[in-house]
Amino acid sequence: MTVRYEYHLLLLAMLLLSSHGVAQEKPLWELGAGLAVGSFPTYRGAAVQHTYLLPFPFIVYRGERVSFDREGLRGRLFESPRWRLELSADAMVPVEQDEGLREGMAELAPVLELGPSLEYLIAKDRETEWRLRLPLRSAIAMELPSLSTQGVVFHPNLAVDTHNGSWELGGSLGPLFASKAYHDYYYRVPAAYATAQRPAYEAEGGYSGMRLTLGASRYFGRLWLGMFVRYDDLRRAVIAESPLVERDSALMGGVAISWVFSRSEKMVTR
């Protein structure tokens, strides 16, 4: 398994499992195996799009403090009736050396985004939750065996999650903001790599576009089906003038199906 494969798998699994669900009684843990197909741009704003067909492990754990489930990878640090503080994560795929406008430039390592998310419950009933989420994540380039910090990302968003007894549906909408270091990692063109078609460019920190994410999932007995789509609008983003930005939008999505072969007898409300 190559590093590139591992991190496309990580990103796809995290996104497919990332929609939040309204609290219901569920098994403490579930184990299974599945197959997913996903489409990703090389990076936000790139014209090159890749489609991957990947097997993946279906691992769900709904602990009181640490969970990996339909609420994504998280660690609950604090909770009150309206507020909660969690540890949240996201990931970005690696970028190879000779892809699109980056031809001849250095490869980019996969990036793990990790940090706290402060969340406020706006409204809730038996089927639907509305939350304001304020995740602030540090971007960590995984140039194994070494790690390096590549700035921070802030993604305030309004999120809604609902279920109708069969399907669980989720969506979020909000702007992205990123530091200069984060934008430089993807969009800077050093003078040494400048060409007539690719002039030198120094990125700035600030507004990084608007993001819409939609997800849905359902169990059919022991068969689990999940899907997501994510759209980023890069118009008016501070990196829009980078010579590496070919499109003013980025679209990614995926569908997965998994067979759950083992479940905990213990049930929890999460």
N, C-alpha and C positions, 0 to 999 in steps of 0.2 A: 504494500500500500504506500503510495507516494505521499509526500507532504501536501501536494496540491489536492489530491483526492481526499485526504483526511479533512482538510479545512473546507472544501466545498460540502462535504458530508456534514461537518459541524454546523455550518451556516444553514444548510437546508433543514437539518433536524431542529435547530433552535427556532427557525421561523415557522416551521410547521406546528411546533408545540407552543408557540408564543402567545396565542390569543388567551386572554384571561377568561375564566369561567365564573358564573354565578355559583355561590356555595351550594353544594349538594353532597349527599352521602355517597362516597366512592371508596374503592379498596385503597388501603395504605400504600400498596405497591403493585405494579404490574410489569411483566416481562414478556417481550415478544420479538418478532423479527419482521421486517417489511422491505418494501421496494418503493423508491421515490424517484420522480423525474422533476428536474428543476431547470430553470433558465435564468442566467445571471449575466449582467454586463461585466466586462473586464474590471471596470471601476465606474463610479457614477459619472455620467457624461461621455463615456466611451461608446463608439459605434459598434465595436466588436461584442457580440453576444454569444455565450456558450450554453449548450444544453447538455445536461448530465443525467444518466440513468444510474442510480446508486442503491445498493442494498444498505440497510441501516438497522441498528438495534433499537427496539422500542422499549425504552426504560422509563418508567414513571415511579416517582417516590413522592408521597404527599405528607412529609413530616411536619411537625408543628413549627420548627424553626428553619429547616432546610428542605427545599423541594425542587424537584425537576418534573414538571407536569404541564398542564395546559396553561399555567401561569409562567412558564419558562423556567430558566435556571434562576433561583432566587434564594436569598437568605433573609428571613424576617428578623429585623433588628428591633423594631418597636411597633406596637399597634394599640390604637384606641378606637372608640366607636367611629370616628371620622377620619383619623389620620393613621397612616402606617409608613414605616421606613423599611425599605427592602434593599438587598444587594441584587443588582440586575446586571445582565450581560448581553452582548451582541457580538457579531463577528463579521469580518470582511475577508473575502477570498484573496489569495496571492495573485500577483500580476507578473506574467512572464516577460522576458526581455524584449522579444520581437513581436509584440502585439500592437497593431494599429499605429497610432502616432507616436508611441513610445519606442519604436524600433531603434535599436542601438543603445537605449538607456538601460540603466541597472534594473534588475528584477526587484519587485517589491514583495516582502514577506507577508504572510497572512497576519491580520490584525485582530486581536481580541479586545473588545471594549468592555470594561468592568468598572462598576462604581455604584453609589447609592441612588435610590429612587424614592423621593418623597411623594406620597400619594394622598389625595383628599377625596373622600367619598361625597359626591354631590347629591346623588339621589339613588334610591334602591327600593325595589319591590321583589316579589317572589321570582320574577323572571328576568329582570333587567337591572344592571348597575351602570351608573355614570360616574367616572372618576377623572380628576385632573391629575396627571402624572408629570413629575419633574425629575427625570433621570439625568444624572451628570456622570459621565463615564470617562475614565482614562483609557487612551488607546495604546495598546502594548503590541509592538511588532515582534512576532515570534520567529526571530532568526536563529533557530535552534542550532547550537545549545545556548545561545545568548538571547537576552530579551532587551528591548529598548523602548522607552516611552516616546510616543509620537503625538503629544498634545492631548487635548480633551474635547469631548463632544457633549453638547447640551441639547436635549430634545423634549421641550415641554409639549404636552399633547393632551387633547380631550379624548377619552376612550369610553366606548360603550360595549357592554357584553350582555348577551341575552341567550336564553334557551327556551325551546318550546316543548320540551319533553323528549325530543329526539335529537335535533340539531343544536349544537352550541355555536353561536355566531359572535364575532368580535370585530371591532374596527377602531382605529385611532387616526387622528389628524392633528398635525402641528408642525411648527417650523423647526429647522435644524440650525444650530449655531456651533461653530468649531473654531479652535485656536489656529493661529498662524502655523504652528508646527504641524498640526494635523493636515491642513490644506497643503502645506509645502510637501508633505510626504507623497501625496498623489499628483499634485498639479504644478509643482515647481519645475522649471527647466533651467538647470545650471548652465552657465556660459560654455562649459566644456562640451555640452550636448546640443548646443544651439545650432540650427541650420537655417537656410533661407526660408524654409517652410515652417520651421519650428523655432521662433525667436526665444531668447532668454526671457524667463518670467519668474518673478518673485510673488508668491501668494500672500494674501492678507488674512487675518482672522475676522470672523463676523458671520453674517447670515450665509447659510449654506444650502438653502432651498426649503421647500415645503414637502412634507412626507405624508402619504396616505397609505395605511396598511389595513387589509381586510383578511379575515380568516374564518374558516368554518370546519367543523369536525363532527363526526357521529360514530357511535358504536352500533354495529349490527351483530349482536351477540358477542362473539370473541373477535370479530373482524372490525378493525378501526380504520376509518377513512378521514384524512385531513387534507386541507388545501389552504393556500394563501396567495395573495397578490400584493405587491408593494410598488407604489409609484412615487417617484421623486420629481418635483418640478424645480429645475435649476435656474429658471429665469430670475434675473435680478440678484442672483447669488454673487458673492464677492469673487468667486472663482470662475465666473462665466467667461471672463476674458482670457483665461489660460489657453494657450495654443493646444493643450491636450484635451480640451473639452470640445467634442464634436457634436454633441446633442444637448438640447436644453431640457432633457428629461432622462430618467432612468427607470426601467421597468424590470421587475423580477417576479417570479412566481414559481409555484411548485404544487404537486399533488403526490400524496403518499398513501399507501395501503399497508396495513400490518395485521398479522395474526397474533393475538395475545394468547400465549400458551400457558401462562401461570399468573395467578392473582392471589393477593393476600386475602385470608378469610376475615381479617380485622377491617372494619369499615371506619372511615373518618369523614367528618364534614369539612370540606375545604372549598 
